[in-house]
Amino acid sequence: NETTKMPLLISKTIEDQMGGGFKCGVLMGANVANEVAMGRICESTLAGCFGNDELNEQTRRIFDEPPNFHVARIADVAGAEACGALKNVVALGAGFVDGLGLGGNTKAALLRVGLLEMAKFCAMFFDGVEQNTFMQSCGVADLITTCYGGRNRKCAEEFTKRRLQNDWMAVVDPESCEKLWAKIEQELLNGQKLQGTHCCKEVYDTLESQNKLDSFPLFAMIYQIAFRGKVVSEITDGILV
């Protein structure tokens, strides 16, 4: 919300606009599009309550295509939807780690802290979020695949490499950061758009408005590197807290 700086769910906005008790669900998970298109085995999470158990199962079966595309249903729409956005912020951090060449152990630590901050953010700003949601495909599985194969990770790695080409310890101005993201998006994504950069700004604005930045050191550090020009190597300060 531009006025309150509080996060809004797209599913809730759709329900409000449709009216009449309309129920909107979300489909989230470790579903890199090109792998789904090639028929490789993957899973996804359908979050929603569409009426009774029979209707819930009928809705799930619409999306379930065994054996290659397995869909499980949960009730937690808010948690699943928020995970789908927040994982892209963590993926920027994963790209910074990859660009620095810090290795698998550091990246694993970043994913662990990232998942904890995702869960904390969801519990803080949305009602009814269930801890089990983060163990579903929409949670930890989607986080892993995005931090290893997604466009946000890829562009953040390139962002890091280009900054390091200029000066390992250089702090750059915010305007230069914005221009670099735009250039990388144009050159690497063939018309696709980054989600992590936009979400990162919105998450930071929300936390800042609520004086909660200190409770989310990784999210805060990713924003500071991405848009305030902080030295990329300081990403570890957001992990080792």
C-alpha contacts under 8 A as a table, 3 or more apart, distances in Angstrom:
res1	aa1	res2	aa2	distance
1	N	4	T	5.53
1	N	5	K	4.97
1	N	6	M	5.38
1	N	7	P	6.12
1	N	8	L	6.41
2	E	5	K	5.41
2	E	6	M	7.89
5	K	202	E	7.80
5	K	205	D	6.41
5	K	206	T	5.09
5	K	209	S	6.69
6	M	125	F	7.76
6	M	206	T	5.65
7	P	125	F	7.27
7	P	202	E	7.92
7	P	203	V	7.95
7	P	206	T	7.08
8	L	12	K	7.57
8	L	13	T	7.62
9	L	12	K	5.21
9	L	13	T	6.37
9	L	78	A	6.98
9	L	81	E	7.31
9	L	82	A	7.67
10	I	13	T	5.03
10	I	14	I	6.22
11	S	14	I	5.16
11	S	15	E	6.25
11	S	24	C	5.52
11	S	25	G	6.59
11	S	26	V	7.20
11	S	77	V	7.87
11	S	81	E	7.99
12	K	15	E	5.02
12	K	16	D	6.15
12	K	24	C	7.33
13	T	16	D	5.16
13	T	17	Q	6.21
14	I	17	Q	5.13
14	I	18	M	6.03
14	I	24	C	6.93
15	E	18	M	5.19
15	E	19	G	5.96
15	E	21	G	7.43
15	E	22	F	5.52
15	E	23	K	6.10
15	E	24	C	6.00
16	D	19	G	5.28
18	M	22	F	6.17
19	G	22	F	5.77
23	K	48	G	7.59
23	K	49	C	7.12
23	K	50	F	6.06
24	C	48	G	6.81
24	C	50	F	7.94
25	G	46	L	6.99
25	G	47	A	5.44
25	G	48	G	4.38
25	G	49	C	7.29
25	G	50	F	7.96
25	G	77	V	6.24
26	V	46	L	5.82
26	V	47	A	5.30
26	V	48	G	6.74
26	V	77	V	6.45
26	V	80	A	7.24
26	V	81	E	6.44
27	L	44	S	6.83
27	L	45	T	5.63
27	L	46	L	4.54
27	L	47	A	6.38
28	M	31	N	7.74
28	M	44	S	5.81
28	M	45	T	5.28
28	M	46	L	6.59
28	M	47	A	7.95
28	M	80	A	6.57
28	M	81	E	7.09
28	M	84	G	6.30
28	M	137	S	7.37
28	M	138	C	4.93
28	M	142	D	7.89
29	G	43	E	6.63
29	G	44	S	4.27
29	G	45	T	5.60
29	G	84	G	7.64
29	G	136	Q	7.97
29	G	137	S	4.69
29	G	138	C	3.94
29	G	139	G	7.18
29	G	141	A	6.89
29	G	142	D	5.05
30	A	42	C	6.94
30	A	43	E	6.48
30	A	44	S	6.29
30	A	137	S	5.90
30	A	138	C	6.66
30	A	141	A	5.57
30	A	142	D	4.00
30	A	143	L	7.59
30	A	144	I	7.95
30	A	145	T	5.99
30	A	146	T	7.56
31	N	35	E	7.39
31	N	36	V	6.39
31	N	42	C	6.56
31	N	43	E	7.03
31	N	44	S	6.81
31	N	142	D	7.37
32	V	35	E	5.66
32	V	36	V	6.43
32	V	145	T	7.65
32	V	146	T	7.98
32	V	149	G	7.89
32	V	150	G	7.41
33	A	36	V	5.13
33	A	37	A	6.18
34	N	37	A	5.00
34	N	38	M	6.28
35	E	38	M	5.06
35	E	39	G	6.47
35	E	40	R	5.60
36	V	39	G	5.19
36	V	40	R	5.80
36	V	41	I	7.52
36	V	42	C	7.18
36	V	69	F	7.68
37	A	40	R	7.67
39	G	68	N	6.03
39	G	69	F	7.94
40	R	68	N	5.95
41	I	67	P	7.06
41	I	68	N	4.15
41	I	69	F	5.96
41	I	70	H	7.93
42	C	68	N	6.08
42	C	69	F	5.25
42	C	70	H	6.41
43	E	68	N	7.96
43	E	69	F	5.48
43	E	70	H	4.52
43	E	71	V	5.69
43	E	72	A	7.81
43	E	137	S	6.49
44	S	69	F	7.41
44	S	70	H	6.25
44	S	71	V	4.84
44	S	72	A	6.53
44	S	137	S	5.49
44	S	138	C	6.58
45	T	71	V	5.56
45	T	72	A	5.11
45	T	73	R	5.74
45	T	74	I	7.10
45	T	80	A	7.80
45	T	136	Q	6.94
45	T	137	S	5.78
45	T	138	C	5.60
46	L	60	R	6.76
46	L	71	V	6.52
46	L	72	A	6.03
46	L	73	R	4.62
46	L	74	I	6.32
47	A	73	R	5.61
47	A	74	I	4.82
47	A	75	A	5.23
47	A	76	D	5.67
47	A	77	V	4.85
47	A	80	A	6.48
48	G	56	N	7.87
48	G	73	R	7.34
48	G	74	I	6.46
48	G	75	A	4.85
48	G	76	D	6.52
48	G	77	V	5.48
49	C	52	N	7.79
49	C	56	N	6.42
49	C	75	A	5.70
50	F	55	L	6.11
50	F	56	N	5.48
50	F	59	T	7.73
51	G	54	E	7.95
51	G	55	L	5.83
51	G	56	N	6.54
52	N	55	L	5.42
52	N	56	N	6.25
53	D	56	N	5.02
53	D	57	E	6.17
54	E	57	E	5.21
54	E	58	Q	6.14
55	L	58	Q	4.98
55	L	59	T	6.08
56	N	59	T	5.24
56	N	60	R	6.25
56	N	73	R	7.92
57	E	60	R	5.01
57	E	61	R	6.22
58	Q	61	R	5.23
58	Q	62	I	6.65
59	T	62	I	5.33
59	T	63	F	7.36
60	R	63	F	5.73
60	R	64	D	6.22
60	R	71	V	6.73
60	R	72	A	7.15
60	R	73	R	6.51
61	R	64	D	4.81
61	R	65	E	7.65
61	R	71	V	7.86
63	F	71	V	6.68
64	D	69	F	6.00
64	D	70	H	5.35
64	D	71	V	4.99
65	E	68	N	6.35
65	E	69	F	4.91
65	E	70	H	6.17
65	E	71	V	7.84
66	P	69	F	5.41
66	P	70	H	5.77
67	P	70	H	6.76
74	I	77	V	7.79
74	I	133	T	7.68
76	D	79	G	5.54
76	D	80	A	6.30
76	D	128	G	7.06
76	D	129	V	6.03
76	D	130	E	6.51
76	D	133	T	6.96
77	V	80	A	5.30
77	V	81	E	6.00
78	A	81	E	5.28
78	A	82	A	6.00
78	A	122	C	7.81
78	A	126	F	6.58
78	A	127	D	7.63
78	A	128	G	7.56
78	A	129	V	6.35
79	G	82	A	5.27
79	G	83	C	6.08
79	G	122	C	6.26
79	G	126	F	7.74
79	G	129	V	5.17
79	G	130	E	6.96
79	G	133	T	6.42
79	G	134	F	7.85
80	A	83	C	5.20
80	A	84	G	6.40
80	A	133	T	6.62
80	A	138	C	5.75
80	A	139	G	7.03
81	E	84	G	5.19
81	E	85	A	6.84
82	A	85	A	5.28
82	A	86	L	6.06
82	A	122	C	6.74
83	C	86	L	5.12
83	C	87	K	5.82
83	C	118	M	6.79
83	C	134	F	7.80
83	C	138	C	6.53
83	C	139	G	5.86
84	G	87	K	5.93
84	G	88	N	7.40
84	G	138	C	6.71
84	G	139	G	7.70
84	G	142	D	7.68
85	A	88	N	5.78
85	A	89	V	7.45
85	A	195	Q	7.67
85	A	196	G	7.46
85	A	199	C	6.67
86	L	89	V	5.31
86	L	90	V	6.78
86	L	118	M	6.27
86	L	196	G	7.74
86	L	199	C	7.10
86	L	200	C	7.97
87	K	90	V	5.16
87	K	91	A	6.17
87	K	114	G	7.87
87	K	118	M	7.52
87	K	142	D	7.38
87	K	143	L	5.25
87	K	146	T	7.19
87	K	196	G	7.96
88	N	91	A	4.87
88	N	92	L	6.57
88	N	143	L	7.85
88	N	146	T	7.09
88	N	147	C	8.00
88	N	152	N	6.34
88	N	195	Q	6.57
88	N	196	G	4.40
88	N	199	C	7.50
89	V	92	L	5.36
89	V	93	G	7.00
89	V	196	G	4.80
89	V	197	T	7.03
89	V	199	C	6.61
89	V	200	C	5.45
89	V	219	F	7.23
89	V	222	I	7.56
90	V	93	G	5.14
90	V	94	A	6.38
90	V	110	L	7.81
90	V	111	L	7.17
90	V	114	G	5.72
90	V	143	L	7.79
90	V	147	C	7.29
90	V	219	F	7.40
90	V	222	I	7.86
91	A	94	A	4.80
91	A	95	G	6.19
91	A	143	L	7.59
91	A	146	T	6.20
91	A	147	C	4.60
91	A	150	G	7.66
91	A	152	N	5.84
91	A	153	R	4.91
91	A	156	A	7.93
91	A	196	G	7.37
92	L	95	G	5.08
92	L	96	F	6.39
92	L	147	C	7.88
92	L	152	N	5.70
92	L	153	R	5.20
92	L	155	C	7.83
92	L	156	A	5.21
92	L	157	E	7.91
92	L	196	G	6.65
92	L	197	T	7.81
92	L	222	I	7.03
93	G	96	F	5.02
93	G	97	V	6.34
93	G	110	L	7.40
93	G	153	R	7.53
93	G	156	A	7.39
93	G	222	I	5.83
93	G	235	I	7.06
94	A	97	V	5.08
94	A	98	D	6.21
94	A	107	K	6.15
94	A	110	L	6.99
94	A	111	L	7.67
94	A	147	C	5.65
94	A	148	Y	7.78
94	A	153	R	5.95
94	A	156	A	7.74
94	A	157	E	7.89
95	G	98	D	4.98
95	G	99	G	5.98
95	G	147	C	7.36
95	G	152	N	7.40
95	G	153	R	4.22
95	G	154	K	6.12
95	G	155	C	7.11
95	G	156	A	4.48
95	G	157	E	4.15
95	G	158	E	7.80
95	G	160	T	7.69
96	F	99	G	5.07
96	F	100	L	6.21
96	F	153	R	7.82
96	F	156	A	5.69
96	F	157	E	5.29
96	F	159	F	7.74
96	F	160	T	5.74
96	F	232	V	6.70
96	F	233	S	8.00
96	F	235	I	7.26
97	V	100	L	5.21
97	V	101	G	6.26
97	V	102	L	5.63
97	V	103	G	7.40
97	V	106	T	7.30
97	V	107	K	6.35
97	V	157	E	7.50
97	V	235	I	7.39
98	D	101	G	4.96
98	D	102	L	6.33
98	D	103	G	6.93
98	D	107	K	7.75
98	D	157	E	5.83
99	G	102	L	7.91
99	G	156	A	7.57
99	G	157	E	4.36
99	G	158	E	6.73
99	G	159	F	7.91
99	G	160	T	5.26
99	G	161	K	5.62
100	L	157	E	7.94
100	L	160	T	6.97
100	L	161	K	7.48
100	L	232	V	7.96
100	L	233	S	7.10
102	L	105	N	7.94
102	L	106	T	6.16
102	L	107	K	7.53
103	G	106	T	5.84
103	G	107	K	6.45
104	G	107	K	5.01
104	G	108	A	6.01
105	N	108	A	5.11
105	N	109	A	6.32
106	T	109	A	5.08
106	T	110	L	6.27
107	K	110	L	4.99
107	K	111	L	6.27
108	A	111	L	5.12
108	A	112	R	6.25
109	A	112	R	5.12
109	A	113	V	6.28
109	A	239	I	6.74
110	L	113	V	5.25
110	L	114	G	5.83
110	L	239	I	5.74
111	L	114	G	4.86
111	L	115	L	6.02
111	L	143	L	7.56
111	L	144	I	7.44
111	L	147	C	7.94
112	R	115	L	5.31
112	R	116	L	6.42
113	V	116	L	5.09
113	V	117	E	6.23
113	V	218	L	7.29
113	V	239	I	6.35
114	G	117	E	5.14
114	G	118	M	6.10
114	G	218	L	6.89
114	G	219	F	7.80
115	L	118	M	4.99
115	L	119	A	6.24
115	L	134	F	7.74
115	L	139	G	7.99
115	L	140	V	7.04
115	L	143	L	7.74
116	L	119	A	5.20
116	L	120	K	6.15
117	E	120	K	4.91
117	E	121	F	5.96
117	E	216	F	6.24
117	E	218	L	7.68
117	E	219	F	7.61
118	M	121	F	5.21
118	M	122	C	6.23
119	A	122	C	5.22
119	A	123	A	6.20
119	A	131	Q	7.38
119	A	134	F	7.10
120	K	123	A	5.23
120	K	124	M	6.08
121	F	124	M	5.11
121	F	125	F	6.22
122	C	125	F	5.49
122	C	126	F	5.54
122	C	129	V	6.68
123	A	126	F	5.76
123	A	127	D	6.97
123	A	128	G	7.95
123	A	129	V	6.04
126	F	129	V	6.54
129	V	133	T	7.64
130	E	133	T	5.59
130	E	134	F	7.94
131	Q	134	F	5.93
131	Q	135	M	7.69
132	N	135	M	5.39
132	N	136	Q	6.92
133	T	136	Q	5.32
133	T	138	C	7.26
133	T	139	G	6.26
134	F	137	S	7.93
134	F	138	C	7.03
134	F	139	G	4.13
134	F	140	V	5.73
135	M	138	C	7.87
135	M	139	G	5.66
135	M	140	V	5.56
135	M	141	A	7.60
136	Q	139	G	5.22
136	Q	140	V	6.48
136	Q	141	A	6.82
137	S	140	V	6.35
137	S	141	A	4.69
137	S	142	D	5.78
138	C	141	A	6.44
138	C	142	D	5.38
138	C	143	L	7.87
139	G	142	D	5.59
139	G	143	L	6.16
140	V	143	L	4.99
140	V	144	I	6.16
141	A	144	I	5.20
141	A	145	T	6.35
142	D	145	T	5.32
142	D	146	T	5.96
143	L	146	T	5.26
143	L	147	C	6.06
144	I	147	C	5.21
144	I	148	Y	6.31
145	T	148	Y	5.20
145	T	149	G	5.68
145	T	150	G	6.91
146	T	149	G	5.34
146	T	150	G	4.42
146	T	151	R	7.75
146	T	152	N	7.63
146	T	153	R	7.08
147	C	150	G	6.26
147	C	152	N	7.95
147	C	153	R	5.74
148	Y	153	R	6.94
149	G	153	R	7.01
149	G	154	K	7.34
150	G	153	R	5.56
150	G	154	K	6.38
151	R	154	K	4.94
151	R	155	C	6.08
151	R	189	L	7.42
151	R	194	L	6.99
152	N	155	C	5.31
152	N	156	A	6.07
152	N	194	L	6.09
152	N	195	Q	7.14
152	N	196	G	5.96
153	R	156	A	5.12
153	R	157	E	6.13
154	K	157	E	5.28
154	K	158	E	6.47
155	C	158	E	5.04
155	C	159	F	6.04
155	C	181	W	7.85
155	C	184	I	6.46
155	C	185	E	6.97
155	C	188	L	7.33
156	A	159	F	4.82
156	A	160	T	6.20
157	E	160	T	5.16
157	E	161	K	6.32
158	E	161	K	5.03
158	E	162	R	6.15
158	E	184	I	7.34
159	F	162	R	5.42
159	F	163	R	6.28
159	F	180	L	7.07
159	F	181	W	6.96
159	F	184	I	7.21
160	T	163	R	5.20
160	T	164	L	6.14
160	T	232	V	6.73
161	K	164	L	5.08
161	K	165	Q	6.23
162	R	165	Q	5.11
162	R	166	N	6.95
163	R	166	N	5.57
163	R	167	D	6.69
163	R	168	W	7.34
163	R	170	A	7.91
164	L	167	D	5.24
164	L	168	W	4.77
164	L	169	M	7.87
165	Q	168	W	7.26
166	N	170	A	7.64
167	D	170	A	5.10
168	W	231	V	7.85
169	M	231	V	5.93
170	A	231	V	6.23
171	V	229	G	5.19
171	V	230	K	5.34
171	V	231	V	5.50
172	V	176	S	6.58
172	V	177	C	7.06
172	V	228	R	7.38
172	V	229	G	4.45
172	V	230	K	7.03
173	D	176	S	5.48
173	D	177	C	6.58
173	D	228	R	6.35
173	D	229	G	5.47
174	P	177	C	5.03
174	P	178	E	6.38
174	P	227	F	5.28
174	P	228	R	4.85
174	P	229	G	5.88
175	E	178	E	5.20
175	E	179	K	6.33
176	S	179	K	5.13
176	S	180	L	6.11
177	C	180	L	5.15
177	C	181	W	6.30
177	C	226	A	6.56
177	C	227	F	5.56
177	C	228	R	7.31
177	C	229	G	6.42
178	E	181	W	5.29
178	E	182	A	6.30
178	E	227	F	6.73
179	K	182	A	5.14
179	K	183	K	6.15
180	L	183	K	5.11
180	L	184	I	6.14
181	W	184	I	5.20
181	W	185	E	6.06
182	A	185	E	5.17
182	A	186	Q	6.22
183	K	186	Q	5.21
183	K	187	E	6.18
184	I	187	E	5.14
184	I	188	L	5.81
184	I	189	L	7.92
185	E	188	L	5.52
185	E	189	L	5.53
185	E	192	Q	7.71
185	E	193	K	6.69
185	E	194	L	6.85
186	Q	189	L	6.09
186	Q	190	N	6.63
186	Q	191	G	6.83
187	E	190	N	6.83
189	L	192	Q	5.06
189	L	193	K	6.90
194	L	197	T	6.31
194	L	198	H	7.48
195	Q	198	H	5.60
195	Q	199	C	6.22
196	G	199	C	5.12
196	G	200	C	5.80
197	T	200	C	5.07
197	T	201	K	6.48
197	T	226	A	7.81
198	H	201	K	5.38
198	H	202	E	6.48
199	C	202	E	5.06
199	C	203	V	6.02
200	C	203	V	5.21
200	C	204	Y	6.14
200	C	219	F	7.50
200	C	222	I	7.78
200	C	223	Y	6.16
201	K	204	Y	5.18
201	K	205	D	6.16
201	K	223	Y	6.86
202	E	205	D	5.07
202	E	206	T	6.17
203	V	206	T	5.15
203	V	207	L	6.19
203	V	219	F	7.80
204	Y	207	L	5.18
204	Y	208	E	5.93
204	Y	213	L	7.50
204	Y	219	F	7.28
204	Y	220	A	6.51
204	Y	223	Y	6.92
205	D	208	E	5.13
205	D	209	S	6.03
206	T	209	S	5.22
206	T	210	Q	6.39
207	L	210	Q	5.19
207	L	211	N	5.99
207	L	212	K	4.88
207	L	213	L	5.31
208	E	211	N	4.97
208	E	212	K	6.10
208	E	213	L	5.78
209	S	212	K	7.77
211	N	214	D	7.74
212	K	215	S	5.44
212	K	216	F	7.04
213	L	216	F	5.32
213	L	217	P	6.70
213	L	220	A	6.21
214	D	217	P	5.85
214	D	220	A	7.96
216	F	219	F	5.54
216	F	220	A	6.13
217	P	220	A	5.12
217	P	221	M	6.00
217	P	237	D	7.97
217	P	238	G	5.01
217	P	239	I	7.57
217	P	241	V	7.65
218	L	221	M	5.10
218	L	222	I	6.13
218	L	235	I	7.67
218	L	237	D	7.85
218	L	238	G	4.11
218	L	239	I	6.07
219	F	222	I	5.27
219	F	223	Y	6.39
219	F	238	G	7.64
220	A	223	Y	5.27
220	A	224	Q	6.22
220	A	238	G	7.66
221	M	224	Q	4.95
221	M	225	I	6.17
221	M	234	E	7.69
221	M	235	I	6.30
221	M	237	D	7.59
221	M	238	G	5.60
222	I	225	I	5.31
222	I	226	A	6.03
222	I	235	I	6.83
222	I	238	G	7.79
223	Y	226	A	5.04
223	Y	227	F	5.77
223	Y	228	R	7.15
224	Q	227	F	5.58
224	Q	228	R	4.74
224	Q	229	G	6.39
224	Q	230	K	5.61
225	I	228	R	5.85
225	I	229	G	5.13
225	I	230	K	4.43
225	I	231	V	6.27
225	I	232	V	5.74
225	I	234	E	7.94
225	I	235	I	7.62
226	A	229	G	6.31
226	A	230	K	7.59
227	F	230	K	7.99
230	K	234	E	7.44
231	V	234	E	5.78
232	V	235	I	5.91
233	S	236	T	6.66
234	E	237	D	5.35
234	E	238	G	7.40
235	I	238	G	5.46
235	I	239	I	6.99
236	T	239	I	5.03
236	T	240	L	6.06
237	D	240	L	5.51
237	D	241	V	6.76
238	G	241	V	6.52
